[in-house]
């Protein structure tokens, strides 16, 4: 059974200037034990996607305006807050972007792990303590019993991130959502955390939605990738196939911006223009103002996702057999 399926997800926010839609038709799926990377520039809608899946959109002005979300075959739309409380942190866990702000500075880190266990698993304090220490040790936290008693300010950034991961795993979830989990870490610690995610998902059979702007992290640990731009998924599929032969102009542009050791002297490559504001998303293909391959039809016709070989899906008019007349 598919673990998570997101189909045509649309999100609307109400503002003083009117409504805006930061997500427009986002679709992807995750199987048990699979790692899917959601990648894109800042402002592409990655974090809003995670909030929608977790039922954490702002209550006063945010809502899912279209599409469906299924978790293990269960329709997640329309769940009450009481139902969500039984799912969040238990079946689905979120690992937030900054470990420095994810931990309560006035409580020992062990207490913060045990709290989630006792809430969702209904076990004794003694069993929860031992389970937490064992979990910390499995996440390569040295001297776990000592660290269990420490406060967040006594730990390094890498250890804090491991504690946050332990909090996410404490109730044996089936799906982890990690929102930029390596952003605040140095390169060496980042590599350790990335490998830790890979080992954990493989060993426990947990599905992982990894949200990042780092294509190197995606290539290192993900099985599949969904590339987002301006609230839409423009290309998705197997990581090796997408990276070896990107079809969408935006995906090619992103990969072309990665510096390599063999580059000749000169400036780094960059995509012309800027990511549009959610208030000014262009008509037609949202990437067309920055696209070097655009045609006149790109400004008026909205692309649909077209299946190609190797199970790749691409949202570009160039590959749509029904719209070849403009190419």
Secondary structure, DSSP 8 states (H G I E B T S, - for coil): --SEEEEEEEEEEEETTEEEEEEEEEEEEE-TT-EEEEE--TTSSHHHHHHHHHT-S-TTTEEEEEEEEEETTEE-TT--HHHHHHHBTTTEEEE-S-HHHHS-TTSBHHHHHHHHHHHHH---HHHHHHHHHHHHHHTT-SSHHHHHT-BGGGS-HHHHHHHHHHHHHTT--SEEEEESTTTTS-HHHHHHHHHHHHHHHHHHT-EEEEEES-HHHHHHH-SEEEEEETTEEEEEEEHHHHHHS--SHHHHHHHHTS--TT--SS-----SS----GGG--SSSTTGGG-TT--GGGGT-----EE-GGG-EE--GGG-GGGGGG-
